[in-house]
Amino acid sequence: MDPNPQLRLIWAAKKWLALFAVAAAVIVYLVSSSKADEFESEALGQIVSTSQASGEVLNEEELLSLSNVYDELAATRTVLDIALEDEAVKGREPEFDDSVDVSPESRIGVLSFNAVTGDPQLSADFANAYARAFGSYLGGLQVEQLKKALGPLQERVNQIEEELLEIPAGDPDRAGLEVELGAIQEQIASQTSNPGDSLRIVEQAAP
């Protein structure tokens, strides 16, 4: 009777385990070598709010709320469509849509514009185009909001100027209109000088 049957069983099991490990390693190698390389690149943009531009300091909660709101805004189809007009993206529109995303950075108030493709330079180009598109979108948004705000004020200015042309100097009604005109013009100047929210690119994407 063999005194070491258990040792032989253990040794046999070791051989099968070794064969299994080798086979698994070969399979993993074949799978990994068959996959194309992917390259990720990111551009960082800092949201600068109207209050920050005027010198006010925001606390962490306000900055976090600001970055979350603009994170959702940057992911809209409107912003992506602006990016599709970028020279770096033209002709590669479907690939751009599939490869980019945006997320808030751990640094409060900063957005990360990411792109993952099979080419390092293309990833950098896509990420930068995305960041530029959002910056352009914010700029256009502020212009539209300013136009809406100033429209009624400018109409009133035009109306007052027309009325003043018909009122002779020294008339009591003229003084009241001139005071109102001055107040409205100051309001227009104040709103025009307000830069609005903007995106400042703090780090360009690199291959």
NULUMTI-213514 format. One record per residue (C-alpha): residue in three letters; x negated, y, z. Coordinates in steps of 0.02 Angstrom, whole numbers, always signed. Layout:
r: ALA	u: X	v: Y	w: Z
...
% end
This chain:
r: MET	u: +0	v: +0	w: +0
r: ASP	u: -67	v: +171	w: -51
r: PRO	u: -109	v: +271	w: +106
r: ASN	u: -92	v: +441	w: +18
r: PRO	u: +68	v: +440	w: -87
r: GLN	u: +114	v: +613	w: -25
r: LEU	u: -53	v: +685	w: -79
r: ARG	u: -27	v: +618	w: -255
r: LEU	u: +146	v: +695	w: -261
r: ILE	u: +78	v: +863	w: -205
r: TRP	u: -61	v: +855	w: -335
r: ALA	u: +62	v: +812	w: -473
r: ALA	u: +174	v: +956	w: -421
r: LYS	u: +23	v: +1073	w: -426
r: LYS	u: -15	v: +1022	w: -604
r: TRP	u: +164	v: +1057	w: -658
r: LEU	u: +163	v: +1225	w: -568
r: ALA	u: +0	v: +1271	w: -654
r: LEU	u: +71	v: +1224	w: -824
r: PHE	u: +228	v: +1325	w: -788
r: ALA	u: +125	v: +1478	w: -737
r: VAL	u: +21	v: +1468	w: -897
r: ALA	u: +177	v: +1450	w: -1004
r: ALA	u: +260	v: +1598	w: -917
r: ALA	u: +105	v: +1705	w: -943
r: VAL	u: +102	v: +1662	w: -1128
r: ILE	u: +286	v: +1707	w: -1147
r: VAL	u: +265	v: +1872	w: -1056
r: TYR	u: +115	v: +1916	w: -1164
r: LEU	u: +207	v: +1875	w: -1326
r: VAL	u: +359	v: +1978	w: -1274
r: SER	u: +257	v: +2128	w: -1218
r: SER	u: +145	v: +2126	w: -1371
r: SER	u: +296	v: +2120	w: -1486
r: LYS	u: +373	v: +2279	w: -1410
r: ALA	u: +324	v: +2444	w: -1486
r: ASP	u: +233	v: +2570	w: -1376
r: GLU	u: +338	v: +2711	w: -1305
r: PHE	u: +274	v: +2883	w: -1258
r: GLU	u: +362	v: +3003	w: -1140
r: SER	u: +333	v: +3189	w: -1137
r: GLU	u: +416	v: +3328	w: -1037
r: ALA	u: +433	v: +3516	w: -1043
r: LEU	u: +474	v: +3610	w: -883
r: GLY	u: +586	v: +3763	w: -880
r: GLN	u: +626	v: +3872	w: -730
r: ILE	u: +799	v: +3949	w: -715
r: VAL	u: +785	v: +4135	w: -673
r: SER	u: +953	v: +4201	w: -613
r: THR	u: +1013	v: +4379	w: -625
r: SER	u: +989	v: +4406	w: -439
r: GLN	u: +811	v: +4336	w: -446
r: ALA	u: +769	v: +4449	w: -592
r: SER	u: +826	v: +4599	w: -488
r: GLY	u: +710	v: +4547	w: -345
r: GLU	u: +828	v: +4448	w: -234
r: VAL	u: +760	v: +4288	w: -155
r: LEU	u: +876	v: +4136	w: -162
r: ASN	u: +876	v: +4002	w: -28
r: GLU	u: +852	v: +3816	w: -67
r: GLU	u: +1038	v: +3778	w: -69
r: GLU	u: +1073	v: +3917	w: -194
r: LEU	u: +928	v: +3862	w: -304
r: LEU	u: +985	v: +3681	w: -300
r: SER	u: +1162	v: +3731	w: -347
r: LEU	u: +1093	v: +3837	w: -489
r: SER	u: +984	v: +3697	w: -560
r: ASN	u: +1126	v: +3569	w: -549
r: VAL	u: +1245	v: +3683	w: -643
r: TYR	u: +1120	v: +3719	w: -781
r: ASP	u: +1068	v: +3536	w: -789
r: GLU	u: +1246	v: +3492	w: -841
r: LEU	u: +1252	v: +3639	w: -960
r: ALA	u: +1088	v: +3590	w: -1044
r: ALA	u: +1157	v: +3416	w: -1081
r: THR	u: +1306	v: +3482	w: -1181
r: ARG	u: +1327	v: +3451	w: -1367
r: THR	u: +1317	v: +3638	w: -1399
r: VAL	u: +1137	v: +3646	w: -1336
r: LEU	u: +1087	v: +3487	w: -1427
r: ASP	u: +1158	v: +3557	w: -1590
r: ILE	u: +1049	v: +3713	w: -1569
r: ALA	u: +897	v: +3599	w: -1549
r: LEU	u: +941	v: +3508	w: -1711
r: GLU	u: +905	v: +3671	w: -1804
r: ASP	u: +726	v: +3673	w: -1739
r: GLU	u: +594	v: +3637	w: -1872
r: ALA	u: +520	v: +3500	w: -1762
r: VAL	u: +686	v: +3407	w: -1762
r: LYS	u: +754	v: +3431	w: -1939
r: GLY	u: +764	v: +3266	w: -2031
r: ARG	u: +754	v: +3168	w: -1869
r: GLU	u: +922	v: +3216	w: -1792
r: PRO	u: +983	v: +3041	w: -1741
r: GLU	u: +813	v: +2998	w: -1666
r: PHE	u: +812	v: +3162	w: -1568
r: ASP	u: +986	v: +3130	w: -1496
r: ASP	u: +935	v: +2955	w: -1440
r: SER	u: +769	v: +3005	w: -1362
r: VAL	u: +800	v: +3161	w: -1256
r: ASP	u: +875	v: +3196	w: -1086
r: VAL	u: +867	v: +3330	w: -953
r: SER	u: +859	v: +3320	w: -764
r: PRO	u: +827	v: +3435	w: -614
r: GLU	u: +648	v: +3428	w: -552
r: SER	u: +602	v: +3403	w: -370
r: ARG	u: +541	v: +3582	w: -379
r: ILE	u: +703	v: +3676	w: -347
r: GLY	u: +764	v: +3782	w: -491
r: VAL	u: +661	v: +3688	w: -623
r: LEU	u: +732	v: +3579	w: -762
r: SER	u: +635	v: +3439	w: -846
r: PHE	u: +668	v: +3416	w: -1033
r: ASN	u: +611	v: +3240	w: -1078
r: ALA	u: +587	v: +3144	w: -1239
r: VAL	u: +535	v: +2962	w: -1265
r: THR	u: +484	v: +2902	w: -1439
r: GLY	u: +358	v: +2788	w: -1521
r: ASP	u: +243	v: +2933	w: -1561
r: PRO	u: +161	v: +3044	w: -1428
r: GLN	u: +160	v: +3202	w: -1535
r: LEU	u: +342	v: +3178	w: -1584
r: SER	u: +392	v: +3157	w: -1402
r: ALA	u: +307	v: +3322	w: -1359
r: ASP	u: +387	v: +3409	w: -1509
r: PHE	u: +561	v: +3346	w: -1462
r: ALA	u: +542	v: +3396	w: -1278
r: ASN	u: +483	v: +3571	w: -1324
r: ALA	u: +622	v: +3592	w: -1453
r: TYR	u: +750	v: +3543	w: -1321
r: ALA	u: +682	v: +3670	w: -1196
r: ARG	u: +678	v: +3807	w: -1328
r: ALA	u: +857	v: +3768	w: -1378
r: PHE	u: +920	v: +3788	w: -1201
r: GLY	u: +826	v: +3952	w: -1183
r: SER	u: +907	v: +4015	w: -1343
r: TYR	u: +1077	v: +3957	w: -1284
r: LEU	u: +1061	v: +4052	w: -1120
r: GLY	u: +1006	v: +4208	w: -1212
r: GLY	u: +1156	v: +4199	w: -1329
r: LEU	u: +1272	v: +4164	w: -1184
r: GLN	u: +1217	v: +4322	w: -1094
r: VAL	u: +1241	v: +4426	w: -1252
r: GLU	u: +1418	v: +4361	w: -1276
r: GLN	u: +1462	v: +4393	w: -1093
r: LEU	u: +1390	v: +4567	w: -1104
r: LYS	u: +1492	v: +4606	w: -1259
r: LYS	u: +1652	v: +4549	w: -1173
r: ALA	u: +1614	v: +4654	w: -1020
r: LEU	u: +1565	v: +4810	w: -1115
r: GLY	u: +1701	v: +4803	w: -1247
r: PRO	u: +1841	v: +4884	w: -1145
r: LEU	u: +1719	v: +5011	w: -1071
r: GLN	u: +1657	v: +5064	w: -1242
r: GLU	u: +1835	v: +5080	w: -1305
r: ARG	u: +1875	v: +5198	w: -1161
r: VAL	u: +1718	v: +5300	w: -1198
r: ASN	u: +1773	v: +5321	w: -1379
r: GLN	u: +1947	v: +5370	w: -1323
r: ILE	u: +1883	v: +5501	w: -1201
r: GLU	u: +1765	v: +5575	w: -1330
r: GLU	u: +1910	v: +5593	w: -1453
r: GLU	u: +2016	v: +5678	w: -1320
r: LEU	u: +1875	v: +5798	w: -1275
r: LEU	u: +1864	v: +5855	w: -1455
r: GLU	u: +2043	v: +5917	w: -1443
r: ILE	u: +2027	v: +6002	w: -1272
r: PRO	u: +1951	v: +6177	w: -1267
r: ALA	u: +1808	v: +6220	w: -1149
r: GLY	u: +1868	v: +6280	w: -979
r: ASP	u: +2026	v: +6176	w: -982
r: PRO	u: +2050	v: +6087	w: -811
r: ASP	u: +2092	v: +5924	w: -899
r: ARG	u: +1922	v: +5925	w: -984
r: ALA	u: +1826	v: +5922	w: -820
r: GLY	u: +1916	v: +5765	w: -761
r: LEU	u: +1882	v: +5676	w: -925
r: GLU	u: +1698	v: +5723	w: -921
r: VAL	u: +1681	v: +5652	w: -744
r: GLU	u: +1764	v: +5490	w: -799
r: LEU	u: +1653	v: +5482	w: -954
r: GLY	u: +1496	v: +5502	w: -850
r: ALA	u: +1550	v: +5364	w: -729
r: ILE	u: +1588	v: +5243	w: -870
r: GLN	u: +1423	v: +5279	w: -957
r: GLU	u: +1329	v: +5244	w: -795
r: GLN	u: +1423	v: +5078	w: -779
r: ILE	u: +1377	v: +5031	w: -957
r: ALA	u: +1194	v: +5075	w: -926
r: SER	u: +1192	v: +4971	w: -767
r: GLN	u: +1265	v: +4816	w: -852
r: THR	u: +1153	v: +4835	w: -1004
r: SER	u: +997	v: +4839	w: -896
r: ASN	u: +1051	v: +4679	w: -807
r: PRO	u: +949	v: +4541	w: -891
r: GLY	u: +1066	v: +4397	w: -846
r: ASP	u: +1014	v: +4217	w: -813
r: SER	u: +871	v: +4151	w: -920
r: LEU	u: +753	v: +4004	w: -942
r: ARG	u: +566	v: +4028	w: -923
r: ILE	u: +458	v: +3887	w: -994
r: VAL	u: +330	v: +3852	w: -859
r: GLU	u: +250	v: +3699	w: -939
r: GLN	u: +248	v: +3651	w: -1123
r: ALA	u: +263	v: +3467	w: -1165
r: ALA	u: +99	v: +3389	w: -1224
r: PRO	u: +67	v: +3224	w: -1315
% end
